[in-house]
């Protein structure tokens, strides 16, 4: 496999995620997190399109893209959890019910991507192409939207009400869990149903 510019765009997200995590482990406010999240969104939007334009799209390229998505999002969600962005310990409702509520997006992401990788590996062993999961695709978009919302929430001088941020992070987490269930359903050989 030849390394192309589309792969560099994909891998750039890993570094952007590590930057977000490192930044938020030292402070809960930053001007740099939102631009990093937006740059990752742009890289994710462009890498597949660039691969198709260069006639270099492949299953391995899709896997690299998805692994880089997972790495970026895991780093970012880890940073947001460390900074208690989703539910502040003093004012948040979610942390009243569970002290570790800020880690829920990372846990749900691990479940979603873990079942996706299992489905991809099983399809590869069968010599087949993995079935497309519309729910998994939508979960990926929502994960990026949550990261951008987190980037806005950590801007100095910005206060997003818990009534907006907490339902958002819980909803995205639940969507990831349903994407994991969908991956397990597709693992059993069922085909994606039309919307």
C-alpha positions as CSV (number, residue, x, y, z in Angstrom):
1,X,0.0,0.0,0.0
2,X,1.3,3.4,-1.0
3,X,1.1,6.2,1.6
4,X,-0.8,9.1,0.0
5,X,-2.0,12.6,1.0
6,X,-5.3,11.1,2.1
7,X,-3.5,8.9,4.7
8,X,-1.6,12.0,6.0
9,X,-4.9,13.8,6.4
10,X,-6.2,10.8,8.4
11,X,-3.2,10.5,10.6
12,X,-3.2,14.3,11.3
13,X,-6.3,13.7,13.4
14,X,-4.4,11.4,15.8
15,X,-2.0,14.3,16.5
16,X,-4.8,16.8,16.8
17,X,-6.5,14.5,19.3
18,X,-3.3,14.1,21.3
19,X,-3.0,17.9,21.3
20,X,-6.6,18.3,22.6
21,X,-6.0,15.8,25.3
22,X,-2.7,17.3,26.5
23,X,-4.2,20.8,26.5
24,X,-7.2,19.8,28.6
25,X,-5.2,17.7,31.0
26,X,-3.5,21.0,32.1
27,X,-6.4,23.4,31.9
28,X,-10.1,23.4,31.6
29,X,-10.2,26.5,29.4
30,X,-8.4,26.9,26.0
31,X,-8.6,28.9,22.8
32,X,-6.9,26.1,20.9
33,X,-9.2,23.2,21.4
34,X,-12.0,24.4,19.2
35,X,-9.7,25.1,16.2
36,X,-8.1,21.6,16.7
37,X,-11.6,20.0,16.7
38,X,-12.6,21.9,13.6
39,X,-9.3,21.0,11.8
40,X,-10.0,17.3,12.6
41,X,-13.6,17.7,11.2
42,X,-12.1,19.2,8.0
43,X,-9.5,16.4,7.7
44,X,-12.2,13.7,8.2
45,X,-14.4,15.4,5.6
46,X,-11.6,15.6,3.1
47,X,-9.6,12.4,3.3
48,X,-12.1,10.1,1.8
49,X,-13.0,12.6,-0.9
50,X,-9.3,13.0,-1.7
51,X,-8.9,9.2,-1.9
52,X,-11.8,8.8,-4.3
53,X,-10.5,11.7,-6.4
54,X,-7.0,10.1,-6.6
55,X,-8.7,6.7,-7.4
56,X,-6.9,5.4,-4.3
57,X,-9.8,4.4,-2.1
58,X,-9.6,0.9,-0.5
59,X,-10.8,-1.2,2.4
60,X,-7.4,-0.6,4.1
61,X,-7.8,3.1,3.6
62,X,-11.3,3.0,5.1
63,X,-9.9,1.1,8.1
64,X,-7.0,3.6,8.5
65,X,-9.6,6.4,8.3
66,X,-11.8,4.8,11.0
67,X,-8.9,4.0,13.3
68,X,-7.7,7.6,13.1
69,X,-11.3,8.7,13.8
70,X,-11.3,6.5,16.9
71,X,-7.9,7.8,18.0
72,X,-8.8,11.4,17.6
73,X,-12.2,11.0,19.4
74,X,-10.7,8.9,22.2
75,X,-8.0,11.5,22.9
76,X,-10.5,14.3,22.7
77,X,-13.1,12.6,24.9
78,X,-10.3,11.7,27.4
79,X,-9.3,15.4,27.6
80,X,-12.9,16.6,28.0
81,X,-13.4,14.0,30.8
82,X,-10.2,15.2,32.6
83,X,-11.4,18.8,32.4
84,X,-14.9,17.8,33.5
85,X,-16.4,19.6,30.5
86,X,-19.6,17.6,30.0
87,X,-20.8,17.7,33.6
88,X,-19.1,20.0,36.1
89,X,-18.8,18.4,39.6
90,X,-20.3,21.4,41.4
91,X,-23.2,22.2,39.0
92,X,-23.7,19.2,36.8
93,X,-26.7,16.9,37.1
94,X,-25.0,13.9,35.6
95,X,-22.1,13.8,38.1
96,X,-24.7,13.8,40.9
97,X,-25.9,10.4,39.7
98,X,-22.4,9.0,38.7
99,X,-19.1,10.5,39.7
100,X,-17.5,9.4,36.5
101,X,-20.2,10.6,34.2
102,X,-17.7,12.7,32.2
103,X,-16.1,9.4,31.0
104,X,-19.4,8.1,29.5
105,X,-18.6,9.4,25.9
106,X,-15.2,7.6,25.9
107,X,-16.7,4.4,27.3
108,X,-19.5,4.4,24.7
109,X,-17.0,5.3,21.9
110,X,-14.9,2.3,22.9
111,X,-17.9,0.0,22.7
112,X,-19.0,1.4,19.3
113,X,-15.6,1.2,17.7
114,X,-14.7,-2.1,19.3
115,X,-17.8,-3.8,17.8
116,X,-17.0,-2.1,14.5
117,X,-13.5,-3.5,14.5
118,X,-14.8,-6.9,15.4
119,X,-17.3,-6.8,12.5
120,X,-14.5,-5.6,10.1
121,X,-12.2,-8.5,11.3
122,X,-14.9,-11.1,11.0
123,X,-15.9,-9.9,7.5
124,X,-12.2,-10.0,6.5
125,X,-11.9,-13.6,7.7
126,X,-14.9,-14.5,5.7
127,X,-13.4,-12.9,2.6
128,X,-16.2,-10.4,2.5
129,X,-16.6,-6.7,2.7
130,X,-18.1,-5.4,5.9
131,X,-21.7,-4.2,5.7
132,X,-22.2,-0.5,5.9
133,X,-23.9,0.7,9.2
134,X,-25.9,3.9,8.7
135,X,-26.2,4.1,12.5
136,X,-22.5,3.8,12.9
137,X,-21.9,6.5,10.3
138,X,-24.4,8.8,12.1
139,X,-22.7,8.1,15.4
140,X,-19.4,9.1,13.9
141,X,-20.8,12.4,12.8
142,X,-22.4,13.0,16.2
143,X,-19.1,12.2,18.0
144,X,-17.4,15.0,15.9
145,X,-20.3,17.4,16.7
146,X,-19.9,16.6,20.4
147,X,-16.2,17.4,20.1
148,X,-16.9,20.7,18.5
149,X,-19.5,21.5,21.2
150,X,-16.8,20.6,23.8
151,X,-14.4,22.9,22.0
152,X,-16.9,25.8,22.3
153,X,-17.6,24.9,26.0
154,X,-13.9,25.2,27.0
155,X,-13.4,28.6,25.3
156,X,-12.4,31.2,28.0
157,X,-15.4,33.3,29.0
158,X,-18.0,30.9,27.5
159,X,-20.4,29.1,29.7
160,X,-22.7,26.6,28.0
161,X,-25.6,25.7,30.2
162,X,-25.7,22.1,31.6
163,X,-29.2,21.9,30.2
164,X,-27.7,21.9,26.7
165,X,-24.3,20.1,27.2
166,X,-25.4,17.3,29.5
167,X,-28.3,16.0,27.3
168,X,-26.0,16.3,24.3
169,X,-23.2,14.1,25.7
170,X,-25.6,11.6,27.1
171,X,-27.5,11.4,23.8
172,X,-24.3,10.9,21.8
173,X,-23.2,8.2,24.2
174,X,-26.5,6.4,23.8
175,X,-26.2,6.7,20.1
176,X,-22.8,5.1,20.2
177,X,-24.2,2.2,22.2
178,X,-27.0,1.7,19.6
179,X,-24.3,1.8,16.9
180,X,-22.5,-1.0,18.8
181,X,-25.8,-3.0,18.9
182,X,-26.2,-2.4,15.1
183,X,-22.6,-3.6,14.5
184,X,-23.4,-6.8,16.4
185,X,-26.6,-7.3,14.3
186,X,-24.6,-6.8,11.1
187,X,-22.0,-9.2,12.4
188,X,-24.7,-11.9,12.4
189,X,-25.1,-11.4,8.7
190,X,-28.1,-9.1,8.6
191,X,-28.1,-6.5,5.9
192,X,-28.6,-2.8,6.5
193,X,-32.3,-1.9,6.1
194,X,-33.2,1.1,4.0
195,X,-34.1,4.2,5.9
